[in-house]
């Protein structure tokens, strides 16, 4: 099982690297951890240039699973033209 598939994790998907890195820094400041940024091709994509940037978030600032904060993470993702998905 990869880290992104760890129960309780939330994956925030954004189209731009700079936005993903900026949001990851904001989340770390808010107490989320870890906030790992990497590229991820969605199912059906065949061009690496079309791959999105994802932030894997496992633990919320309260010390529990990030899924408890999924609505907040979804709102932040939407501000950057992205979305969040609980795993």
N, C-alpha and C positions, 0 to 999 in steps of 0.2 A: 504494500500500500504506500503510495507516494504521500508526501507531506500535504499536498493539495487535497488528497482524499481522506485526510485525517478527520474523524468526526468532530464537529464543532468548529471547523474552519470555515471562513468565508473567503471567496475569491472575488476580488474587485477587478473588472475587466474594463480597460480604457483603450481608446484608439491611438493615443500619442504617448511616447516614452517620457517626454518632459512632464506631462501631466501626471503620469503614474509615479514618477520619482517625487514630484512635489507633494502629491497626496500621501505617499508613503511616509514622507518626512512629517507631514501634519499628523498622521495617525500615530507615529512613534511619539511625538510630542504629547499627544492625548493619552498615551499609556498603552496603546495597542502593541502587541509583539507576537512573533517577529513580523515584520512587514517586508517580505521578500518580493522584489520586482524582477520579472523575467518575461520573455516573449512566449506566446502560446498560440499555436494555430488551432482554430476551431474546427470541428468536424466538417469535412467537405471543402476546406480551403486547400488549394494546391500551390499557392504562391506565397513564399515566405515574406514578401513585402506586405502582404495583406494581413499578416499575423498581428494580433492585438497584444497589448501589454497587460500583464496581470500583477496584482498585488495579493499575495497570500497572507491572510491574517488569521492567526490561531487563537490568541488570547486577548480578551478585552481588558480595559483599564481596571475592571473590578476583579480580575484574576480568574474569571470563568471563561467558558468557550465564547469565541467571537460571534457565534450564531445568536447569542442573546442580544447583540447589537446590530443584527442584520438590517433593520429598518433605517438606522442611522447611517450605516455604511452604504446602503442603497441610495439614500438621499445625497450623500457626498459624491458617489459615483455618477449620479445623474447630473450633478453640477459640472462634471467634466465630459458629459456625453457618453457615459458608460453605464454599467450595471453591476450589481453584486449578486452572487449566488452562494447560498449555504451548501456545504458538503456534508 
